[in-house]
Amino acid sequence: MTHAAQVDTSAVPADETQESSRPPVSRTMIGVGFLLIVLSYMVNAMDRQVFPPLLPNIREEYGFSLEQGGLLATNFTLGMALAGLPAGYLLDRFRRKTVLLVSIVIYSLGTMATPLATGFADMTLYRVVSGFGEGMQSAAIFAAIGAFFAHRRGLAFGVIGVGYSIGVFIAPLIGVGLTGMHGTWHSPFYLFGAAGLLIAAASLFLVKTGLTEHSAEKVASTRTYEYMPASAYNRNTVALAVHAVISGVAIYGFLGLYPTYLITSLHYTAEQAALAMSFLGFGGMTAVFGGWLGDRFNQRNLLMLSLLAVSAISACIYETHAGVGVQCVLAFLMGAFGLGFIYPNTNSALQRAVRPGQIGRASGLFVTSYYGPAAFSGLLFAALVDSSDWTRAGLLQVTALPLLGVVALAFVRTSQFNNAVR
């Protein structure tokens, strides 16, 4: 059952009395609101992923070292991590729509400020501010959609993941294209930032609070959860958080420096590197299928298999030095398992590892654990490259590290998930 409200962006608790007083939301408005949420997450992805393919241009203009470039490519995730737990706290106490709208404005302004940087310090600040907004938005979106689509959470997250992957797919192509057209890397940041502000304005009127403020507890009112741990921070959430840390460091280390690897080590052109990056996003569009599988099969085992796949694909990428065609196929597979399978299922598994009233905290925990250490994954990767070479660095961070995630997942007990058959 769905509910709606008049447009209200005031930061007041969304309690059960308010929810019960809302008139019904039409299927059309649910669809429009959900589409805008997906579009906002697509722009979120575009803001994140336009930076790596333009990093060679940025390094040339500012004279940044590889380590500085690697840190800038991934340090926005530090802002996301800083936003995660506070956002989880706010989402359990205030309107999710309010958090969502404010977050879009924050990351859009941070993106538009990036070309205004005069050096490493203020560019770092703008990237972290942008990441802070993106982290708030991620927590708000997945808490809201996880509550509204409680019984099809994995599939719903998969659809959102498709929006993200479309952003990953088109951002490098648009970014490199605009840079070549205008002779500067600045214009994509202004364009994507402005797009975010327009979506925030549209969402103010078209995303109804009946979609964002739905109560997961009310959906699950006929069930009892005495078999689950009372605390949101339990064996399952800790094991999944460790897995999220490992996955974030491996996947974001790869994403942040993959175009630089293709250009500097394999001598691809900027356009060829952007094409390979786009295939990563194309692979991520399998998130609908990945989320669907997570709703129907053992999510722990699915995540284990996905980590093993990432490890194997990484070995092929860094060992074979494949040509453009094969590299695009490998990038597609990396996107499929890294973005299409691991991301939505880790997120939904954390929400299933807590009682329904705690999904805000679970969403915040995911954002912090996945994106926090990932902030330094590009710096770590660059340091490994400098101390050895691209092949060894890739094998250590993207091939070997996911195997530790498999070990962490072995401690997860899906019989204590809130969707377990009793």
Phi, psi and omega in degrees: 000138182244158182222162181221174177211166170294156180300124183209111181254016177287143183275079178235152181302137178266080185272177187292328180297316178297319183295318184290341182272356184280138173290158181298149175261133180289157177300325180298314181290329174298315179297317179296315180297317180295320178298318179295322177296317178297317179297321179296325178285332174295316178294323174307312180295321180297318178299321181289314193267359175284339185289310184304314180292340178264359183301318177303320178294318181294317179299320181295319182291320186260348182073030180288147173284172178297320179296317178296318178296318179297321179293317180295328182292335185235355187285351173299334179292340173296317176298320178298318181294319179297331181278336191303297184293317174300321178295320177300319178296313181294323183292333177278355185232340184231172180297131179293326180298320179299312179300319181298311183294315180298320182295320180297318179297318181298309184287333177292317178293322177297321178294316181291336180280339186305313179293347180276356183298144177259350181187192185295318187296308183284333174294322175301315180299313181297322179293320180292319177299315177301316179296325178300314177295320179294324178293317176300316182295316180301313180297318181294315181298311187285333173291316182293310183287327177296326178283318184291318180253053187302324184273347178229042187299314182298317179295316179297317177296327178296320178297317177297322177298327176296317176301315177301315184292327174298320176298317177298324183291314187270337184300312179297320181294315179292316182299311180292322179297313179294324178297316178293324182289318185260352179073015178211149179276359185289321192300322179299325180292321177294318181296311184291324177296317179295322178299320178297318180295323178294319179293323177298318180295318179294321182294330179305323184259332190254344175266108185278147181291344173296334176276318188274335186255018181299144182265117177294327180296323180290322178299323186259023188295340181275357181250156173246153186233032180294336180285348181265153174301143181288329183274145175290343181250088186235184183305314182293315182291326178294314180297318179292325177293320176298315176301319180296320176302310182297315180297318180298316180295318181290310187288317182284330172300319177294309182300320186294324185242005179301312178298323179295321176299314182296322184282316187272329183262316181262357175062038172286157170283166178299324180292320178294321178295320178295323178296315178297319177298322180294325177294333172300313178295323177300317177296324180295343178291350174286004182301328177298315178293317179298317178293321177299316177298320180295334177282341189245340183234172181298114187291326178298313181295323178297319178293320178300313180297323180293320177296319178296322178295316177302316180300314181293318180295319178300318179301320178293319182296315187269345180263323188273337183052051188293161175288180187300314182299310180294322180298322178294322177296315179296321177296320177300315180294321177297319177295321181298311184278322182285316182260325185276330183251308186292313187298302184294327183282328173295317180297310182289327178296321177296322177291329178281346181274000178234165176291153187308324181287356184250012187293335176298315178293322178296319179296317177296321179297320178299311182300315182293314184287324182284318188262340184299292178299334179299338179302330183254008182293324178292321177297316178299314180299314180298320178296321177294322178296315182294327182276343179219260176198178183298319184296311181293322178298315179296320180293326179287311190274326187251341179260309185280321186300318179301336179295330175291329176296324176298319179297315180300319182293338179298340181272356181280138177242102182291344177294346178255013175284155181285353175253010181293142177286124181252000000 
